[in-house]
Amino acid sequence: MTARGEGEDRPSSVRPLLFLERQSYRRRRLVDAARLLPFLGAGLLALPLLWPDETDGAEALPLSSAMFYIFACWGLLILISLVFGFAARRMAAREKAEPETEPWQR
C-alpha cells in the first residue's frame, strides 16, 4: 500500500489533447507559403526555357511575348508578397489587440 501523497507526483495515464491555437496555426501556414514563394517564382521564371525555339523545327515564340511573360510573373510575385505582408501585419495586430488570457494548463 502507498500513502496518500506518494502517487501524486507521477503523471496521470490520461494525456491532454494536443492542439494548436487557430491564430498560430494560420500564422505558421502563412510563413510556410511565404517560404515557398521563391521556389514558385523560380519555376515560373524558368518556364520560358522550355518554350520551343527555331532549332526544334516548331514555330518559335517571339522574344516580346517571353519578356511580357517574365514581367507579368515578376509583377504577380510582387503582388503575392504584398498580400502575405499585409496578412502577417493584420495577424500580428489582431494578436496584440486580444486581451491576455490564462495560458493553457497541462
C-alpha positions as CSV (number, residue, x, y, z in Angstrom):
1,M,0.0,0.0,0.0
2,T,1.1,3.5,-0.7
3,A,0.5,6.6,1.3
4,R,-1.9,9.2,0.0
5,G,0.6,11.8,-1.0
6,E,3.1,9.4,-2.8
7,G,1.3,8.9,-6.1
8,E,0.5,12.5,-6.8
9,D,3.9,13.2,-8.4
10,R,3.5,10.6,-11.1
11,P,2.0,11.8,-14.4
12,S,-1.6,10.6,-15.0
13,S,-2.3,8.0,-17.6
14,V,-4.7,10.3,-19.4
15,R,-2.8,12.5,-21.9
16,P,-4.1,16.0,-22.6
17,L,-5.3,16.8,-26.1
18,L,-2.7,18.4,-28.3
19,F,-3.8,21.2,-30.5
20,L,-2.6,24.4,-32.0
21,E,-4.4,27.7,-31.5
22,R,-6.1,28.8,-34.6
23,Q,-4.2,32.1,-35.0
24,S,-0.7,30.5,-34.5
25,Y,-1.7,27.7,-36.9
26,R,-2.7,30.2,-39.6
27,R,0.4,32.3,-39.0
28,R,2.6,29.2,-39.4
29,R,0.8,28.2,-42.7
30,L,1.3,31.8,-43.9
31,V,5.0,31.7,-43.2
32,D,5.3,28.3,-44.9
33,A,3.6,29.7,-48.0
34,A,5.9,32.7,-48.0
35,R,8.9,30.4,-47.8
36,L,7.7,28.5,-50.8
37,L,7.2,31.7,-52.9
38,P,10.8,31.9,-54.2
39,F,10.6,28.4,-55.5
40,L,7.3,29.2,-57.2
41,G,8.9,32.3,-58.7
42,A,12.0,30.4,-59.9
43,G,9.7,27.8,-61.6
44,L,7.6,30.4,-63.3
45,L,10.6,32.4,-64.5
46,A,12.3,29.3,-65.8
47,L,9.3,28.2,-67.8
48,P,10.2,30.2,-70.9
49,L,13.3,28.0,-71.2
50,L,11.0,25.1,-72.1
51,W,9.3,27.1,-74.9
52,P,10.1,25.9,-78.4
53,D,12.8,27.7,-80.4
54,E,13.8,27.7,-84.1
55,T,16.1,24.7,-83.7
56,D,13.2,22.4,-82.8
57,G,11.6,22.9,-86.2
58,A,8.5,24.2,-84.4
59,E,7.2,27.7,-84.6
60,A,9.2,29.8,-82.2
61,L,7.6,32.2,-79.8
62,P,8.7,35.8,-80.2
63,L,11.0,37.3,-77.7
64,S,8.5,40.0,-76.9
65,S,6.0,37.5,-75.6
66,A,8.7,35.9,-73.4
67,M,9.6,39.3,-72.0
68,F,5.9,40.1,-71.3
69,Y,5.5,36.8,-69.6
70,I,8.6,37.4,-67.4
71,F,7.4,40.9,-66.5
72,A,3.9,39.6,-65.7
73,C,5.4,36.8,-63.4
74,W,7.6,39.4,-61.7
75,G,4.5,41.7,-61.0
76,L,2.5,38.7,-59.8
77,L,5.2,37.7,-57.3
78,I,5.3,41.2,-56.0
79,L,1.6,41.3,-55.5
80,I,1.6,37.9,-53.7
81,S,4.3,39.0,-51.4
82,L,2.4,42.2,-50.6
83,V,-0.7,40.1,-49.8
84,F,1.5,38.0,-47.5
85,G,2.9,41.0,-45.8
86,F,-0.5,42.6,-45.2
87,A,-1.9,39.4,-43.9
88,A,1.1,38.9,-41.5
89,R,0.7,42.5,-40.2
90,R,-3.0,42.1,-39.7
91,M,-2.5,38.8,-37.8
92,A,0.1,40.5,-35.6
93,A,-2.2,43.4,-34.8
94,R,-5.0,41.1,-34.0
95,E,-2.9,39.1,-31.6
96,K,-1.8,42.3,-29.8
97,A,-5.3,43.5,-29.6
98,E,-6.7,40.4,-27.9
99,P,-6.7,40.5,-24.1
100,E,-4.3,38.4,-22.2
101,T,-5.9,35.1,-21.2
102,E,-4.8,32.3,-19.0
103,P,-2.2,30.1,-20.6
104,W,-3.3,26.6,-21.3
105,Q,-2.6,24.3,-18.3
106,R,-1.4,20.8,-18.7
